[in-house]
């Protein structure tokens, strides 16, 4: 128990130190921007990891909630006069309600069937966003008003680095909190054996729904942050490819590992930037690297490497 | 005073009557064993009683309430707990966490306090862990508390399932072959454990192939054959019933039983 508490504390401390120290080695504000993208993707991935890694349910349409968060902060202030900060909450609540309503029927499905149903949800939301051009600007996207908090205008890559870093810390803290609670245990139990979870009294449908709603809110808040940071938003953020990217981050980093989701996001966001020097071979190399790392680290980067490290330490 | 009564239960799978007109009842503190050759419908009967399958006919009463067709977690909330013949352990959780999940219904479980890990959540977690460790000790697994359950040997997993089922503080416990794959010493331990549980007033329903164990600890025995009840009575009555001897033990077994 003490060890686990320490492990949670250590994870947060290391993450805080990394966020605080990285700017010291950043040569330009471009690096701040890339790092902010990592924090935002990691935040969305952590939420999805609670659903996929802990509760064992797949979602192939998760960018829909990312898009709802993003468009809430774009549409709310522009069309409805909602203060930008409040629009974040509106997006999160909308995502939660949608996840709740849609989750009830589709979380009865298992495996591939659930994957297709969530994929359908993602495609549907992306379609609505790109066709309702009166509200959303259609496929061209729309500008996002700057976020102001208590008269402070939040702008600039450096500022957003710290804001997204703080969001990631809070998101990580909450995800780690869940682990040693009845709810977190119920998630992991229904992942391992749904029937055994049921007979000890776990209301499986209820907990699947909770995990789905939590994951939706994480994605929504990450979406809002990205929209504010970019000052612009387009339907790609809600699209299928972004959903696949989120799933890839979670699986590549390690299902069930919170740290894994952060590492996965770091790899998947920075690697394409680093590979631009290979010009036309960029995507080929990215794909190859992902395939090779999944073959050699099939549990994901973090669980595989920490397993290796523990074995070395023992022998 | 019975606590669990199943009446005229029947279920078919693709036209095959797996269970057909079976009934039983069990009282607090009593051990009822259900025996029969492979395919007699014992596990199917368990799956119906614990809400995993929906019976096509018959009723189940738990403490005077009609619970026919309730879901497994609703039955668990009413005091019914079970183990599985083919292990259903939470592989990626530690042994202790497995038992802690068993205390799910005894814990307050709301989402917001969990997300922010309020002091009450931490306190409850400590209490649950302490209770789980006590249960692990009672099945002889105290040293394995923080070992991932997936790496425990088979016999240990069997006992872990019993501990997890007991963690819910059930009024009725269904045990599906608790001694399968266990050596003589482990079987002896399980025998003691079941007796203890029954002595605390829990009604135990047992499916088991180990006849020595069944004859020794059962108060009553129900014999099934091809989904139908064949005989019911005390261990002595069942052992001496020519129908049972014929159907279940066979000619050779009958000679052995006579000598035992």
Contacts between the chains, C-beta under 8 A, distances in Angstrom:
chain1	res1	chain2	res2	distance
A	1	B	125	7.8
A	1	B	126	6.9
A	1	B	129	6.4
A	174	B	115	5.1
A	174	B	116	7.2
A	177	B	114	6.8
A	177	B	115	5.9
A	177	B	116	6.4
A	177	B	117	4.0
A	178	B	114	5.9
A	178	B	115	6.4
A	180	B	117	8.0
A	180	B	125	5.7
A	181	B	109	7.8
A	181	B	114	3.9
A	181	B	117	7.1
A	181	B	121	5.5
A	181	B	125	6.8
A	182	B	104	6.1
A	182	B	107	4.5
A	182	B	108	7.6
A	182	B	109	3.9
A	182	B	114	7.0
A	182	B	124	7.8
A	182	B	128	7.7
A	183	B	109	5.9
A	183	B	111	5.9
A	183	B	114	4.4
A	184	B	114	6.9
A	185	B	93	7.3
A	185	B	97	6.1
A	185	B	100	6.0
A	185	B	101	5.1
A	185	B	104	7.5
A	186	B	101	7.0
A	186	B	104	6.4
A	186	B	109	7.2
A	188	B	90	6.7
A	188	B	92	6.6
A	188	B	93	5.7
A	188	B	97	7.7
A	189	B	90	5.1
A	189	B	93	7.0
A	189	B	101	4.5
A	189	B	104	8.0
A	191	B	92	7.5
A	192	B	89	7.5
A	192	B	90	4.0
A	192	B	91	5.3
A	192	B	92	5.7
A	192	B	93	6.8
A	193	B	88	4.4
A	193	B	89	7.1
A	193	B	90	6.1
A	193	B	91	8.0
A	195	B	52	6.3
A	195	B	72	7.4
A	195	B	84	7.6
A	195	B	88	5.9
A	196	B	84	6.9
A	196	B	88	3.7
A	196	B	89	7.3
A	196	B	90	6.7
A	196	B	164	7.9
A	197	B	90	7.8
A	197	B	101	7.1
A	198	B	51	7.9
A	198	B	52	7.6
A	198	B	71	7.1
A	198	B	72	3.9
A	198	B	73	5.1
A	198	B	76	7.5
A	199	B	50	5.8
A	199	B	51	8.0
A	199	B	52	7.6
A	199	B	72	4.8
A	199	B	73	7.6
A	199	B	75	7.8
A	199	B	76	5.8
A	199	B	81	6.9
A	199	B	82	5.4
A	199	B	165	7.9
A	200	B	76	6.0
A	200	B	81	7.2
A	200	B	101	5.8
A	200	B	102	4.9
A	200	B	104	5.5
A	200	B	105	7.4
A	200	B	164	6.4
A	200	B	165	7.5
A	200	B	167	7.5
A	200	B	168	5.8
A	201	B	73	5.0
A	201	B	76	3.6
A	201	B	77	5.6
A	201	B	104	5.0
A	201	B	105	3.9
A	201	B	168	6.2
A	202	B	73	6.0
A	202	B	101	7.2
A	202	B	104	5.5
A	203	B	73	5.0
A	204	B	73	7.1
A	210	B	111	5.9
A	214	B	111	8.0
A	214	B	115	7.9
A	256	B	92	7.6
